[in-house]
Amino acid sequence: MKLLLVLDDPRRAQSFVDYLAALGLHCELTLDDQHRASIWLVDETLWPKAEPEVLRFMAEPWHARYQEAAWLHGDTQVQFAPNDRKSGLFGQLLSRTGPLNLSVFVACLLIYVGKALGLPVLAWLSFPPQLSQLMGLELWRAFTPALLHFSLEHLVFNLFWWWYLAGMVERVRGSGRLLLILLVAGILPNLMQFWVSGPYFGGLSGVVYALLAYVWLSGRLNPAGGMSLPDGMAVLMVIWLVLGFVGVLGNVANLAHLGGGLIGLLQAVLDRKRAQI
């Protein structure tokens, strides 16, 4: 099943489910601990058909078509499916992930362990000393520095936020959207950082900043879209960014962070404009 939306109003969620059912898109509702209704598409292969309807609902959730669908359905009671996605800590962790989220998480762990064991990981994955090398057979090295981490603290911090934010994006917007943010926020900030400091940098922080900015602004632009972060988190992100630029945090890839944040904001705006077309 694929998560389509998370709404604060269960009745409105039921109306949308009834509307989708009339289109041949069977969905289920679950209720979380905050009494928010999650709408799940049962057959994930129908996502291409469901996506434009989700975008249209996000743009005009109060349209009469959804209430009419509820009336035609005839049952005004909100019907929740059993929520079996919380079967212990391991089940909760898996419910927050998708294939791309998990793949990047495992890749970062394996690369860190390989480096600790003395494998020539830096020679394989670090940014090349000269841009001309990217034009040859080592094009992947424009991205792979994002998977490198030089301390356990750096790795744990980035993977915590990656797991949480990437899981949210992949559940709500799909693996394709997460892959787009990962590649763009992994490559462009790396090029910016190389231009300023040379090839000696690494980490998933630029991508994390992109995801933070993307999720926060997406929640502000569309509160019914199923993704949100507290405003305080955005303020903390900006403060951390400023501290990096003034030198308080030491050797930090500041341009990678800034570039990632800007990419996340831009993607959120583009998604919102697309939903309004």
Secondary structure as a PSIPRED ss2 file (coil, helix, strand):
# PSIPRED VFORMAT (PSIPRED V4.0)

   1 M C   1.000  0.000  0.000
   2 K E   0.000  0.000  1.000
   3 L E   0.000  0.000  1.000
   4 L E   0.000  0.000  1.000
   5 L E   0.000  0.000  1.000
   6 V E   0.000  0.000  1.000
   7 L E   0.000  0.000  1.000
   8 D C   1.000  0.000  0.000
   9 D C   1.000  0.000  0.000
  10 P H   0.000  1.000  0.000
  11 R H   0.000  1.000  0.000
  12 R H   0.000  1.000  0.000
  13 A H   0.000  1.000  0.000
  14 Q H   0.000  1.000  0.000
  15 S H   0.000  1.000  0.000
  16 F H   0.000  1.000  0.000
  17 V H   0.000  1.000  0.000
  18 D H   0.000  1.000  0.000
  19 Y H   0.000  1.000  0.000
  20 L H   0.000  1.000  0.000
  21 A H   0.000  1.000  0.000
  22 A H   0.000  1.000  0.000
  23 L C   1.000  0.000  0.000
  24 G C   1.000  0.000  0.000
  25 L C   1.000  0.000  0.000
  26 H C   1.000  0.000  0.000
  27 C E   0.000  0.000  1.000
  28 E E   0.000  0.000  1.000
  29 L E   0.000  0.000  1.000
  30 T E   0.000  0.000  1.000
  31 L E   0.000  0.000  1.000
  32 D C   1.000  0.000  0.000
  33 D C   1.000  0.000  0.000
  34 Q C   1.000  0.000  0.000
  35 H C   1.000  0.000  0.000
  36 R C   1.000  0.000  0.000
  37 A E   0.000  0.000  1.000
  38 S E   0.000  0.000  1.000
  39 I E   0.000  0.000  1.000
  40 W E   0.000  0.000  1.000
  41 L E   0.000  0.000  1.000
  42 V C   1.000  0.000  0.000
  43 D C   1.000  0.000  0.000
  44 E H   0.000  1.000  0.000
  45 T H   0.000  1.000  0.000
  46 L H   0.000  1.000  0.000
  47 W H   0.000  1.000  0.000
  48 P H   0.000  1.000  0.000
  49 K H   0.000  1.000  0.000
  50 A H   0.000  1.000  0.000
  51 E H   0.000  1.000  0.000
  52 P H   0.000  1.000  0.000
  53 E H   0.000  1.000  0.000
  54 V H   0.000  1.000  0.000
  55 L H   0.000  1.000  0.000
  56 R H   0.000  1.000  0.000
  57 F H   0.000  1.000  0.000
  58 M H   0.000  1.000  0.000
  59 A H   0.000  1.000  0.000
  60 E C   1.000  0.000  0.000
  61 P C   1.000  0.000  0.000
  62 W C   1.000  0.000  0.000
  63 H C   1.000  0.000  0.000
  64 A H   0.000  1.000  0.000
  65 R H   0.000  1.000  0.000
  66 Y H   0.000  1.000  0.000
  67 Q H   0.000  1.000  0.000
  68 E H   0.000  1.000  0.000
  69 A H   0.000  1.000  0.000
  70 A H   0.000  1.000  0.000
  71 W H   0.000  1.000  0.000
  72 L H   0.000  1.000  0.000
  73 H H   0.000  1.000  0.000
  74 G C   1.000  0.000  0.000
  75 D C   1.000  0.000  0.000
  76 T C   1.000  0.000  0.000
  77 Q C   1.000  0.000  0.000
  78 V C   1.000  0.000  0.000
  79 Q C   1.000  0.000  0.000
  80 F C   1.000  0.000  0.000
  81 A C   1.000  0.000  0.000
  82 P C   1.000  0.000  0.000
  83 N C   1.000  0.000  0.000
  84 D C   1.000  0.000  0.000
  85 R C   1.000  0.000  0.000
  86 K C   1.000  0.000  0.000
  87 S C   1.000  0.000  0.000
  88 G H   0.000  1.000  0.000
  89 L H   0.000  1.000  0.000
  90 F H   0.000  1.000  0.000
  91 G H   0.000  1.000  0.000
  92 Q H   0.000  1.000  0.000
  93 L H   0.000  1.000  0.000
  94 L H   0.000  1.000  0.000
  95 S H   0.000  1.000  0.000
  96 R C   1.000  0.000  0.000
  97 T C   1.000  0.000  0.000
  98 G C   1.000  0.000  0.000
  99 P H   0.000  1.000  0.000
 100 L H   0.000  1.000  0.000
 101 N H   0.000  1.000  0.000
 102 L H   0.000  1.000  0.000
 103 S H   0.000  1.000  0.000
 104 V H   0.000  1.000  0.000
 105 F H   0.000  1.000  0.000
 106 V H   0.000  1.000  0.000
 107 A H   0.000  1.000  0.000
 108 C H   0.000  1.000  0.000
 109 L H   0.000  1.000  0.000
 110 L H   0.000  1.000  0.000
 111 I H   0.000  1.000  0.000
 112 Y H   0.000  1.000  0.000
 113 V H   0.000  1.000  0.000
 114 G H   0.000  1.000  0.000
 115 K H   0.000  1.000  0.000
 116 A H   0.000  1.000  0.000
 117 L C   1.000  0.000  0.000
 118 G C   1.000  0.000  0.000
 119 L C   1.000  0.000  0.000
 120 P C   1.000  0.000  0.000
 121 V H   0.000  1.000  0.000
 122 L H   0.000  1.000  0.000
 123 A H   0.000  1.000  0.000
 124 W H   0.000  1.000  0.000
 125 L H   0.000  1.000  0.000
 126 S C   1.000  0.000  0.000
 127 F C   1.000  0.000  0.000
 128 P C   1.000  0.000  0.000
 129 P C   1.000  0.000  0.000
 130 Q C   1.000  0.000  0.000
 131 L H   0.000  1.000  0.000
 132 S H   0.000  1.000  0.000
 133 Q H   0.000  1.000  0.000
 134 L H   0.000  1.000  0.000
 135 M H   0.000  1.000  0.000
 136 G C   1.000  0.000  0.000
 137 L C   1.000  0.000  0.000
 138 E C   1.000  0.000  0.000
 139 L H   0.000  1.000  0.000
 140 W H   0.000  1.000  0.000
 141 R H   0.000  1.000  0.000
 142 A H   0.000  1.000  0.000
 143 F C   1.000  0.000  0.000
 144 T H   0.000  1.000  0.000
 145 P H   0.000  1.000  0.000
 146 A H   0.000  1.000  0.000
 147 L H   0.000  1.000  0.000
 148 L C   1.000  0.000  0.000
 149 H C   1.000  0.000  0.000
 150 F C   1.000  0.000  0.000
 151 S C   1.000  0.000  0.000
 152 L H   0.000  1.000  0.000
 153 E H   0.000  1.000  0.000
 154 H H   0.000  1.000  0.000
 155 L H   0.000  1.000  0.000
 156 V H   0.000  1.000  0.000
 157 F H   0.000  1.000  0.000
 158 N H   0.000  1.000  0.000
 159 L H   0.000  1.000  0.000
 160 F H   0.000  1.000  0.000
 161 W H   0.000  1.000  0.000
 162 W H   0.000  1.000  0.000
 163 W H   0.000  1.000  0.000
 164 Y H   0.000  1.000  0.000
 165 L H   0.000  1.000  0.000
 166 A H   0.000  1.000  0.000
 167 G H   0.000  1.000  0.000
 168 M H   0.000  1.000  0.000
 169 V H   0.000  1.000  0.000
 170 E H   0.000  1.000  0.000
 171 R H   0.000  1.000  0.000
 172 V H   0.000  1.000  0.000
 173 R H   0.000  1.000  0.000
 174 G C   1.000  0.000  0.000
 175 S H   0.000  1.000  0.000
 176 G H   0.000  1.000  0.000
 177 R H   0.000  1.000  0.000
 178 L H   0.000  1.000  0.000
 179 L H   0.000  1.000  0.000
 180 L H   0.000  1.000  0.000
 181 I H   0.000  1.000  0.000
 182 L H   0.000  1.000  0.000
 183 L H   0.000  1.000  0.000
 184 V H   0.000  1.000  0.000
 185 A H   0.000  1.000  0.000
 186 G H   0.000  1.000  0.000
 187 I H   0.000  1.000  0.000
 188 L H   0.000  1.000  0.000
 189 P H   0.000  1.000  0.000
 190 N H   0.000  1.000  0.000
 191 L H   0.000  1.000  0.000
 192 M H   0.000  1.000  0.000
 193 Q H   0.000  1.000  0.000
 194 F H   0.000  1.000  0.000
 195 W H   0.000  1.000  0.000
 196 V H   0.000  1.000  0.000
 197 S H   0.000  1.000  0.000
 198 G C   1.000  0.000  0.000
 199 P C   1.000  0.000  0.000
 200 Y C   1.000  0.000  0.000
 201 F C   1.000  0.000  0.000
 202 G C   1.000  0.000  0.000
 203 G C   1.000  0.000  0.000
 204 L C   1.000  0.000  0.000
 205 S H   0.000  1.000  0.000
 206 G H   0.000  1.000  0.000
 207 V H   0.000  1.000  0.000
 208 V H   0.000  1.000  0.000
 209 Y H   0.000  1.000  0.000
 210 A H   0.000  1.000  0.000
 211 L H   0.000  1.000  0.000
 212 L H   0.000  1.000  0.000
 213 A H   0.000  1.000  0.000
 214 Y H   0.000  1.000  0.000
 215 V H   0.000  1.000  0.000
 216 W H   0.000  1.000  0.000
 217 L H   0.000  1.000  0.000
 218 S H   0.000  1.000  0.000
 219 G H   0.000  1.000  0.000
 220 R H   0.000  1.000  0.000
 221 L H   0.000  1.000  0.000
 222 N C   1.000  0.000  0.000
 223 P H   0.000  1.000  0.000
 224 A H   0.000  1.000  0.000
 225 G H   0.000  1.000  0.000
 226 G C   1.000  0.000  0.000
 227 M C   1.000  0.000  0.000
 228 S C   1.000  0.000  0.000
 229 L C   1.000  0.000  0.000
 230 P C   1.000  0.000  0.000
 231 D H   0.000  1.000  0.000
 232 G H   0.000  1.000  0.000
 233 M H   0.000  1.000  0.000
 234 A H   0.000  1.000  0.000
 235 V H   0.000  1.000  0.000
 236 L H   0.000  1.000  0.000
 237 M H   0.000  1.000  0.000
 238 V H   0.000  1.000  0.000
 239 I H   0.000  1.000  0.000
 240 W H   0.000  1.000  0.000
 241 L H   0.000  1.000  0.000
 242 V H   0.000  1.000  0.000
 243 L H   0.000  1.000  0.000
 244 G H   0.000  1.000  0.000
 245 F H   0.000  1.000  0.000
 246 V C   1.000  0.000  0.000
 247 G C   1.000  0.000  0.000
 248 V C   1.000  0.000  0.000
 249 L C   1.000  0.000  0.000
 250 G C   1.000  0.000  0.000
 251 N C   1.000  0.000  0.000
 252 V C   1.000  0.000  0.000
 253 A C   1.000  0.000  0.000
 254 N H   0.000  1.000  0.000
 255 L H   0.000  1.000  0.000
 256 A H   0.000  1.000  0.000
 257 H H   0.000  1.000  0.000
 258 L H   0.000  1.000  0.000
 259 G H   0.000  1.000  0.000
 260 G H   0.000  1.000  0.000
 261 G H   0.000  1.000  0.000
 262 L H   0.000  1.000  0.000
 263 I H   0.000  1.000  0.000
 264 G H   0.000  1.000  0.000
 265 L H   0.000  1.000  0.000
 266 L H   0.000  1.000  0.000
 267 Q H   0.000  1.000  0.000
 268 A H   0.000  1.000  0.000
 269 V H   0.000  1.000  0.000
 270 L H   0.000  1.000  0.000
 271 D H   0.000  1.000  0.000
 272 R H   0.000  1.000  0.000
 273 K H   0.000  1.000  0.000
 274 R H   0.000  1.000  0.000
 275 A H   0.000  1.000  0.000
 276 Q H   0.000  1.000  0.000
 277 I C   1.000  0.000  0.000
